[in-house]
Amino acid sequence: MSKKYFTSGEFAKVCGTTKETLFHYDEIGILKPTYVDKNGYRYYSPKQFYDFDLISTLKEAGSSLAQIKEYIETYTPENYLKILKENREKLRQERLKLLRMERLLQNSEKLTQYAMQTPCGVPKLEECDEEYFIVVKLNTAKPISEIDEVYEIANHFKYCFQHKLGDEFPLGGIVLKETLLSGQSYDSYYYSKIYKPVKSDRLFVKPKGTYLTMLHRGFLDTISESYKIMLDYIQYNNLELIGNAYCYDVLGYLATCNTNEFVVQISMQVERKE
């Protein structure tokens, strides 16, 4: 017996696994021992090393044990090709997920450092490239209630997650030009930034151009004060507001529980008067 078969312990060792794993594979029917004696001891043949290697390879490539069992029961080159293609697509999706998460972390790290190193309340002019957002449109007739705000944000996050969109953790808001000129500062859209345009009815393009930017410190209930500072700056520096205002958290609830330490970046599109 010992010259023809491995004991379960010997077979586990040569396969680089545990007896418990072999027992589980036996129970679910994907790798049964060649022989079980009257005392219940399991014995495996040398050729079963290759069966175990097949299971390990498919498992490492992303197949579930149920998928592996189904494949073993229909062992053909056609089904092998099918399972390879399925696993390659899974790996591709996982790679895209990891790349997106890396962008999220890199962007959030840069924003946090920027918020910690840049003075607040100081307007400055910047040349900005075109940017792309995924947005949710709000009721533009009046400020949104806190309850409705949570519903809108939750639905927006769900949409971005389902479509694998959004390259920064902070959620942004867009205040329309006409809202600002009327003396109000409530958001008409919420947005998440993406690094390239996509086909979506929620795509919003922030135009390339000159922007007056400033960091606001504190909770959003005081942000109207920062809008006033910026609008005054526009008035006294021969500028004209020609577009919307964009704001987003650069230091928010993910970084601190103290709302007085929140930092929001505000950008308004402007141009010099003739």
LUMLO-809690 format. One record per residue (C-alpha): residue number from 1; z negated, y, x negated. Coordinates in Angstrom, 3 decimals. Last residue first. Layout:
<nodes>
+-----+----------+----------+----------+
:   i :        w :        v :        u :
+-----+----------+----------+----------+
: NUM :        Z :        Y :        X :
...
+-----+----------+----------+----------+
</nodes>
This chain:
<nodes>
+-----+----------+----------+----------+
:   i :        w :        v :        u :
+-----+----------+----------+----------+
: 274 :   21.078 :   95.256 :   11.923 :
: 273 :   17.929 :   93.396 :   12.899 :
: 272 :   16.816 :   90.595 :   10.612 :
: 271 :   16.775 :   87.090 :   12.052 :
: 270 :   14.116 :   84.875 :   13.603 :
: 269 :   13.356 :   81.249 :   14.517 :
: 268 :    9.625 :   80.775 :   15.032 :
: 267 :    7.595 :   78.150 :   13.154 :
: 266 :    3.925 :   77.290 :   13.784 :
: 265 :    1.969 :   74.796 :   11.675 :
: 264 :   -1.290 :   73.578 :   13.161 :
: 263 :   -4.531 :   72.979 :   11.253 :
: 262 :   -7.605 :   71.381 :   12.824 :
: 261 :  -10.837 :   72.252 :   11.018 :
: 260 :  -12.483 :   73.880 :   14.049 :
: 259 :  -11.700 :   70.686 :   15.977 :
: 258 :  -14.143 :   68.760 :   13.770 :
: 257 :  -13.309 :   65.048 :   14.151 :
: 256 :  -11.038 :   65.141 :   11.102 :
: 255 :   -7.919 :   63.469 :    9.728 :
: 254 :   -6.430 :   61.588 :   12.712 :
: 253 :   -7.650 :   64.311 :   15.074 :
: 252 :   -5.501 :   66.935 :   13.391 :
: 251 :   -4.366 :   68.326 :   10.058 :
: 250 :   -0.643 :   69.070 :    9.962 :
: 249 :   -0.493 :   69.250 :   13.734 :
: 248 :    2.765 :   70.555 :   15.149 :
: 247 :    4.236 :   73.823 :   16.370 :
: 246 :    7.789 :   74.914 :   17.099 :
: 245 :    8.679 :   78.329 :   18.496 :
: 244 :   12.046 :   78.845 :   20.157 :
: 243 :   14.943 :   81.006 :   19.080 :
: 242 :   16.219 :   84.509 :   18.349 :
: 241 :   13.010 :   86.475 :   17.700 :
: 240 :   14.088 :   89.691 :   16.010 :
: 239 :   12.926 :   91.139 :   12.710 :
: 238 :   12.478 :   94.702 :   11.463 :
: 237 :    9.110 :   93.944 :    9.869 :
: 236 :    6.731 :   95.535 :   12.400 :
: 235 :    7.983 :   93.660 :   15.479 :
: 234 :    8.260 :   90.283 :   13.779 :
: 233 :    4.762 :   90.620 :   12.294 :
: 232 :    3.418 :   91.513 :   15.728 :
: 231 :    5.034 :   88.348 :   17.116 :
: 230 :    3.406 :   86.337 :   14.313 :
: 229 :   -0.073 :   87.753 :   14.869 :
: 228 :    0.313 :   87.275 :   18.628 :
: 227 :    1.304 :   83.625 :   18.171 :
: 226 :   -1.774 :   83.165 :   15.996 :
: 225 :   -4.059 :   84.525 :   18.735 :
: 224 :   -2.351 :   82.270 :   21.296 :
: 223 :   -3.508 :   79.321 :   19.150 :
: 222 :   -7.140 :   79.739 :   20.209 :
: 221 :   -7.301 :   76.992 :   22.858 :
: 220 :   -5.245 :   74.830 :   20.503 :
: 219 :   -8.257 :   74.094 :   18.292 :
: 218 :   -8.750 :   75.739 :   14.936 :
: 217 :   -6.703 :   76.879 :   11.968 :
: 216 :   -3.172 :   78.193 :   12.521 :
: 215 :   -0.661 :   77.895 :    9.687 :
: 214 :    2.246 :   80.305 :    9.663 :
: 213 :    6.021 :   80.233 :    9.679 :
: 212 :    8.730 :   82.814 :   10.396 :
: 211 :   11.959 :   80.879 :   10.427 :
: 210 :   15.419 :   81.557 :    9.026 :
: 209 :   18.124 :   79.067 :    9.901 :
: 208 :   19.071 :   75.494 :   10.738 :
: 207 :   18.695 :   74.712 :   14.399 :
: 206 :   16.031 :   72.351 :   15.819 :
: 205 :   17.983 :   69.558 :   17.501 :
: 204 :   16.501 :   67.718 :   20.484 :
: 203 :   17.246 :   64.045 :   21.225 :
: 202 :   15.670 :   62.788 :   24.440 :
: 201 :   18.967 :   61.698 :   26.021 :
: 200 :   19.258 :   59.380 :   23.033 :
: 199 :   21.901 :   58.495 :   20.474 :
: 198 :   20.132 :   59.149 :   17.186 :
: 197 :   19.917 :   62.082 :   14.799 :
: 196 :   18.262 :   61.570 :   11.392 :
: 195 :   14.736 :   61.898 :    9.970 :
: 194 :   12.874 :   61.793 :   13.270 :
: 193 :   10.140 :   64.223 :   14.373 :
: 192 :    8.063 :   63.546 :   17.465 :
: 191 :    8.162 :   66.031 :   20.300 :
: 190 :    6.343 :   67.650 :   23.185 :
: 189 :    8.360 :   70.044 :   25.299 :
: 188 :    7.798 :   73.193 :   27.385 :
: 187 :    4.605 :   74.133 :   25.559 :
: 186 :    2.436 :   77.065 :   26.681 :
: 185 :    2.517 :   80.353 :   24.760 :
: 184 :    2.800 :   83.155 :   27.318 :
: 183 :    3.555 :   86.862 :   26.735 :
: 182 :    6.857 :   86.845 :   28.590 :
: 181 :    8.706 :   86.989 :   25.257 :
: 180 :    6.996 :   83.768 :   24.205 :
: 179 :    8.041 :   81.947 :   27.372 :
: 178 :   11.595 :   83.238 :   27.018 :
: 177 :   11.775 :   81.833 :   23.473 :
: 176 :   10.640 :   78.393 :   24.593 :
: 175 :    7.442 :   76.919 :   23.195 :
: 174 :    8.058 :   73.519 :   21.594 :
: 173 :    5.183 :   71.157 :   20.824 :
: 172 :    4.618 :   68.629 :   18.068 :
: 171 :    2.867 :   65.277 :   17.816 :
: 170 :    1.622 :   64.401 :   14.368 :
: 169 :    2.202 :   60.857 :   13.018 :
: 168 :    5.533 :   61.572 :   11.363 :
: 167 :    8.754 :   59.571 :   11.307 :
: 166 :    9.221 :   58.970 :   15.041 :
: 165 :   11.450 :   56.316 :   16.570 :
: 164 :   11.262 :   52.521 :   16.800 :
: 163 :   12.812 :   52.517 :   20.303 :
: 162 :    9.857 :   50.785 :   21.973 :
: 161 :    7.367 :   52.726 :   19.840 :
: 160 :    9.001 :   56.092 :   20.546 :
: 159 :    9.082 :   55.399 :   24.297 :
: 158 :    5.441 :   54.274 :   24.317 :
: 157 :    4.375 :   57.363 :   22.354 :
: 156 :    6.168 :   59.573 :   24.898 :
: 155 :    4.577 :   57.738 :   27.828 :
: 154 :    1.120 :   58.221 :   26.294 :
: 153 :    1.849 :   61.892 :   25.551 :
: 152 :    3.038 :   62.559 :   29.108 :
: 151 :    0.079 :   60.772 :   30.706 :
: 150 :   -2.388 :   62.552 :   28.403 :
: 149 :   -0.862 :   65.939 :   29.238 :
: 148 :   -0.972 :   65.187 :   32.960 :
: 147 :   -4.748 :   64.788 :   32.733 :
: 146 :   -5.150 :   67.874 :   30.520 :
: 145 :   -3.117 :   69.997 :   32.938 :
: 144 :    0.292 :   71.361 :   31.851 :
: 143 :    0.777 :   75.111 :   31.429 :
: 142 :    3.078 :   76.642 :   34.082 :
: 141 :    6.686 :   76.708 :   35.276 :
: 140 :    8.000 :   74.665 :   32.352 :
: 139 :    6.833 :   71.309 :   33.702 :
: 138 :    7.240 :   69.181 :   30.587 :
: 137 :   10.242 :   67.700 :   28.803 :
: 136 :    9.552 :   64.784 :   26.429 :
: 135 :   11.175 :   65.085 :   23.037 :
: 134 :   12.593 :   63.030 :   20.179 :
: 133 :   13.161 :   65.529 :   17.410 :
: 132 :   15.747 :   66.326 :   14.763 :
: 131 :   15.703 :   69.017 :   12.092 :
: 130 :   18.335 :   71.396 :   10.741 :
: 129 :   17.303 :   72.910 :    7.429 :
: 128 :   14.770 :   75.698 :    7.111 :
: 127 :   14.874 :   78.979 :    5.206 :
: 126 :   11.350 :   80.373 :    5.155 :
: 125 :    9.697 :   83.677 :    6.028 :
: 124 :    5.942 :   84.017 :    5.737 :
: 123 :    3.000 :   84.653 :    8.073 :
: 122 :   -0.551 :   84.306 :    6.652 :
: 121 :   -3.151 :   83.039 :    9.150 :
: 120 :   -3.993 :   79.903 :    7.193 :
: 119 :   -3.896 :   79.528 :    3.405 :
: 118 :   -2.027 :   76.471 :    2.040 :
: 117 :   -3.692 :   73.768 :   -0.096 :
: 116 :   -5.502 :   71.603 :    2.478 :
: 115 :   -2.725 :   71.839 :    5.088 :
: 114 :   -0.045 :   70.988 :    2.500 :
: 113 :   -2.037 :   67.992 :    1.244 :
: 112 :   -2.326 :   66.706 :    4.816 :
: 111 :    1.363 :   67.269 :    5.485 :
: 110 :    2.412 :   65.434 :    2.323 :
: 109 :    0.179 :   62.433 :    3.120 :
: 108 :    1.471 :   62.331 :    6.700 :
: 107 :    5.064 :   62.326 :    5.477 :
: 106 :    4.421 :   59.509 :    3.001 :
: 105 :    2.487 :   57.437 :    5.547 :
: 104 :    5.098 :   57.769 :    8.268 :
: 103 :    7.941 :   57.134 :    5.833 :
: 102 :    6.229 :   53.930 :    4.658 :
: 101 :    5.724 :   52.888 :    8.275 :
: 100 :    9.427 :   53.359 :    8.962 :
:  99 :   10.363 :   51.296 :    5.896 :
:  98 :    7.933 :   48.540 :    6.947 :
:  97 :    9.381 :   48.403 :   10.476 :
:  96 :   12.923 :   48.321 :    9.123 :
:  95 :   11.970 :   45.400 :    6.854 :
:  94 :   10.359 :   43.575 :    9.788 :
:  93 :   13.528 :   44.013 :   11.840 :
:  92 :   15.644 :   42.648 :    8.999 :
:  91 :   13.245 :   39.735 :    8.500 :
:  90 :   13.499 :   38.839 :   12.181 :
:  89 :   17.297 :   39.050 :   11.987 :
:  88 :   17.293 :   36.692 :    9.004 :
:  87 :   15.040 :   34.315 :   10.940 :
:  86 :   17.451 :   34.119 :   13.861 :
:  85 :   20.435 :   33.638 :   11.544 :
:  84 :   18.686 :   30.819 :    9.679 :
:  83 :   17.674 :   29.187 :   12.979 :
:  82 :   21.277 :   29.177 :   14.166 :
:  81 :   22.634 :   27.812 :   10.888 :
:  80 :   20.147 :   24.937 :   11.033 :
:  79 :   21.117 :   24.342 :   14.658 :
:  78 :   24.763 :   23.969 :   13.672 :
:  77 :   23.892 :   21.821 :   10.655 :
:  76 :   22.095 :   19.389 :   12.996 :
:  75 :   18.472 :   18.175 :   13.462 :
:  74 :   17.815 :   18.507 :   17.188 :
:  73 :   14.215 :   17.204 :   17.337 :
:  72 :   13.478 :   18.862 :   13.983 :
:  71 :   14.729 :   22.163 :   15.402 :
:  70 :   12.459 :   21.995 :   18.435 :
:  69 :    9.481 :   21.195 :   16.220 :
:  68 :   10.339 :   24.106 :   13.947 :
:  67 :   10.593 :   26.459 :   16.915 :
:  66 :    7.164 :   25.331 :   18.170 :
:  65 :    5.732 :   25.725 :   14.657 :
:  64 :    6.966 :   29.313 :   14.646 :
:  63 :    9.850 :   30.296 :   12.406 :
:  62 :    9.488 :   33.293 :   10.101 :
:  61 :   11.122 :   32.324 :    6.807 :
:  60 :    7.781 :   31.011 :    5.534 :
:  59 :    7.634 :   28.626 :    8.491 :
:  58 :   11.189 :   27.454 :    7.906 :
:  57 :   10.473 :   26.743 :    4.244 :
:  56 :    7.135 :   25.080 :    4.950 :
:  55 :    8.620 :   22.777 :    7.615 :
:  54 :   11.514 :   21.793 :    5.350 :
:  53 :    9.112 :   21.195 :    2.452 :
:  52 :    7.022 :   18.916 :    4.667 :
:  51 :   10.096 :   16.878 :    5.541 :
:  50 :   10.998 :   16.764 :    1.850 :
:  49 :    7.564 :   15.368 :    0.960 :
:  48 :    8.119 :   12.897 :    3.808 :
:  47 :   10.525 :   11.021 :    1.523 :
:  46 :    7.550 :    9.891 :   -0.595 :
:  45 :    5.987 :    8.036 :    2.373 :
:  44 :    2.765 :    9.203 :    3.995 :
:  43 :   -0.377 :    7.228 :    4.834 :
:  42 :   -3.030 :    8.079 :    7.435 :
:  41 :   -6.378 :    6.298 :    7.649 :
:  40 :   -7.382 :    5.421 :   11.223 :
:  39 :   -9.389 :    2.304 :   10.347 :
:  38 :   -6.663 :    0.052 :   11.749 :
:  37 :   -4.091 :    1.579 :    9.416 :
:  36 :   -1.850 :    4.575 :   10.151 :
:  35 :    1.658 :    4.482 :    8.667 :
:  34 :    4.542 :    6.884 :    8.243 :
:  33 :    2.329 :    9.851 :    8.949 :
:  32 :    3.501 :   12.232 :   11.686 :
:  31 :    5.065 :   15.527 :   10.796 :
:  30 :    6.191 :   17.763 :   13.695 :
:  29 :    4.236 :   16.042 :   16.456 :
:  28 :    1.600 :   18.577 :   17.443 :
:  27 :   -1.266 :   16.285 :   16.422 :
:  26 :    0.418 :   15.125 :   13.197 :
:  25 :    1.075 :   18.700 :   12.110 :
:  24 :   -2.583 :   19.468 :   12.791 :
:  23 :   -3.716 :   16.461 :   10.705 :
:  22 :   -1.449 :   17.595 :    7.870 :
:  21 :   -2.918 :   21.097 :    8.031 :
:  20 :   -6.447 :   19.682 :    7.987 :
:  19 :   -5.538 :   17.518 :    4.987 :
:  18 :   -4.785 :   20.698 :    3.095 :
:  17 :   -1.650 :   22.073 :    1.432 :
:  16 :    0.053 :   22.102 :   -1.962 :
:  15 :    2.474 :   19.317 :   -1.058 :
:  14 :    1.275 :   17.053 :   -3.893 :
:  13 :   -2.346 :   17.728 :   -2.941 :
:  12 :   -1.867 :   17.160 :    0.791 :
:  11 :   -0.043 :   13.883 :    0.044 :
:  10 :   -2.847 :   12.661 :   -2.178 :
:   9 :   -5.495 :   13.506 :    0.432 :
:   8 :   -3.477 :   11.948 :    3.261 :
:   7 :   -3.007 :    8.803 :    1.171 :
:   6 :    0.392 :    8.554 :   -0.415 :
:   5 :    2.518 :    5.476 :    0.186 :
:   4 :    4.415 :    2.725 :   -1.620 :
:   3 :    2.196 :    1.974 :   -4.621 :
:   2 :   -1.038 :    2.542 :   -2.678 :
:   1 :    0.000 :    0.000 :    0.000 :
+-----+----------+----------+----------+
</nodes>
